[in-house]
Amino acid sequence: MSTRSRHVARLVLREADLKSRPYEFLNTADSEEMTVNISVPADTQMKASLHARSMFRFCKVVDFLCPWKARDPNPAASSASKDVSVKLSAKTIRVEIKGHEMQPCVIDGSFFQAVDPAGCDHHLEGSGAKRLLVIDLEKKQNGLKWPDLLGYGAM
């Protein structure tokens, strides 16, 4: 097999691998922030974080548009059930979503490199078929574009 044929084969395999993942991973070398987007069932709900609820109340009091209203317009209703579980440490992540086609978990593994758990958050966006779980992560070491969210082998 020629070098060009091997290169084309690797590209085809990489493309197939990316399409088979249950998430979209966005990151750049010049930013500490990374984002993971996961499609979720249309009726997925999650408990509003204390910060989200306090920001919503603050925005309501001063009566101006803020991002928290768009993310969770009714925090009291969404805290009634919890369909999403995101557990992460500096080195690992586990995401469970009730009703998702991948069970028991959508993501379960070790990060490519360490993240800062204090700088990480998650929320739901969109509605219907476009409903997403958005996980915001912060790299511990800036200046590197990760090839993937998860690393393979020992960290």
Buried (B, 14 or more C-beta within 10 A) or exposed (E): EEEEEEEEEEEEEEEEEEEEBBBBBEBEEEBBBBBBBBBBBEEBBBBBBEEBBEBBEEBEEEEEEEEBBEBBEEBEEBBEEEBBEBEBEBBBBBBBBBEBEBEEBBBBBBBBBBBEBEEBBBBBBBEEEEBBBBBEBBBBEEEEEBEBBBBEEEE
